[in-house]
Amino acid sequence: MWARLISVVTGLMFAWAVPQLRMHIEGFAHKAAGHINPYIEITFPEYGGERLERCEAYAAIKSYLSASASTRAKRLKASVKDTRSLVLSMDDNEEVVDEFEGVKLWWSCLIVSRNSTISLYPYSENRRFFKLTFHRSHREVITSSYIKHVLATGKAVAANNQLRKLFTNNPSSNWHYYEESKWSYGAFEHPATFDTLAMEPSKKKEIMNDLLKFQRGKEYYARIGKPWKRGYLLYGPPGTGKSTMVAAMANFLNYDVYDLELTTVKDNTELRKLLIETSAKSIIVIEDIDCSLDLTGQRKTGKQEKDNHEEKADPVKRTEKGREESKVTLSGLLNFIDGLWSACGGERIIVFTTNYVEKLDPALIRRGRMDKLIEMSYCCFESFKVLARNYLGVEVHPLFATVRQLLEETKMTPADVAENLMPKSDEEDEEACLERLIEALRKAKEEAGKKSEEEKAAAAEATAARASVDVFL
C-alpha cells in the first residue's frame, strides 16, 4: 500500500511540474469545486484594459465600501484628504459583509504579490482587486441590479469626498506635446458660502433654488432636448462680490472651478480643446469678459481702422501683433458656450462677470446662452447685517439705524463696507468699527454731493453756452 501511495504522489508531483499537465489538473479541480461549491465569485482588478489604466469600477467599489467599512471591517486604512476630513477604507486581505434586497454578499479586498521582477502594473509590484462572493441562486439580482447600485453609489461618495480643484488654462505658447492636459490646477480652498455672502436674503434664496434645480435636472434637460448646462452673467460695479459669488456657488454645489483666461488662448480650435478637457460637475468662469477680448460687437473706431491699415502694410508689425493677441472670435466664443461642442459632457455651469454689461454684444448675453442675469449691486442694509455678523459677530446694535439711513442716501460697495468693519487692532471693539464705517459713509455722501453739484454746474454752463450760440446765430 505504501509503495502504491508513494507511486501516486510521485506521479502527481511529476504532473504538477509539467506546465501543460498542471493546467489540466487546475482546470479539473475548478470544475469539481464548481459542482460542490454553490457560491459565485466576481473579481474587479485595480488595473486593466489595453493601457493598464486604473479601472473606474475598482475606484467606485472602493468608495462604496469606504462608506460602510468603517462600521463593519476590523482592519481599516486611513487616508487624510485635508486637515478636516478623514477617509477610512478596507485594509488589504480584509472582508466585509453587505446586504441588498435581503441577499447576503461578501466583499474581499485582496492583494497578490508578483514574483516577477518586471511588473506591467504601474506604481506597484502587487496586484490588488476586489472579490464579490454570493450564492448562485442570486445571480440575476447581483448582475442586473446590485452591481449598478454599487457603482452609482460609489461614484456619488467619491464626488463628495473629493477635494475641489481650481483650474487655470496654460498659455498656448507653453503647450508641448508631452503635456497631459492644457489645464493646471491647485486646491480650491475659498471659504465663501451663501451664508457669508453680502446680499439680500431673498435674492440669495432665489439663486440657491436655481442652482439646486439645475443640479437635479439631468432627466429634465434630456427630456426637453437641451445640453445639461446653464449660463450665469454676474454684472455690477467693482467690489460688489462677483468673484465671491462664484466661490459660493462652487462650495454650494461641490463643483470644481475652471478659471478661463481668454487672452492666453491661441484661437477657436484651442478654445474647443479646453472645453473638451473640462470635467462634469464644474463651473467655467470667464471674469471681466468685457476686458478679455474685443467681444463688444461695436464698430471699430477710426484709430483702430488706421492701425489695421498700418498692420496690413507692415508684415513684421502684423506678425508681432499676431503672436501677442489671441485670435479667439465672438463666433468662436458663442460656439464654446452654446454650440455643438458645448454638449460634450454635462452638468457644467458657465459664468461670465463684467463691470459694464452695456458694452457686451447682445448675442453674447441672450437667453439660452446666459440663462440668468444677476446684478451685483451696492451694499444695502440687509447686506450690511451679514457683513456685521461676519466681521464683528453682532446681530443688533444702536448704531445700525444710522448706518441704515446713510446706506439709503449714498452708494458704497460691500468690499468698502467690509474694509471699514474689519478691526484694525485687538483693542478695537464693534462700536469703534461701526463709527469708522459711519464716518466713511458720511464722507462718501459729501463727495457724491460735491460731484453732483459740479455736474449740475457743468450742465448749466453747457446749456448757457448753447443758448448764447443760438442767440448769436
Secondary structure, DSSP 8 states (H G I E B T S, - for coil): -HHHHHHHHHHHHHHHHSHHHHHHHHHHHHHHHHHH--EEEEEEESEETTTTEE-HHHHHHHHHHHHHHHHH-SSEEEEEEETTEEEEEE-TTEEEEEEETTEEEEEEEEEEE--SSS-SSTT-SEEEEEEEEEEGGGHHHIIIIIHHHHHHHHHHHHHHHS--EEEEE--GGG--TT-S-SEEEEE------TTTS-S-HHHHHHHHHHHHHHHT-HHHHHHHT--SEEEEEEE-STTSSHHHHHHHHHHHHT-EEEE--GGG--SHHHHHHHHHT--SSEEEEE-SHHHHSS-S-----HHHHHHHHHHHH-HHHHHHHHHHS----HHHHHHHHHSGGGGSSSSEEEEEEES-GGGS-GGGSSTTTS-EEEE-----HHHHHHHHHHHH--S--TTHHHHHHHHHHS---HHHHHHHHS-SSTT--HHHHHHHHHHHHHHHHHHHHHHHHHHHHHHHHHHHHHHHHHHH-
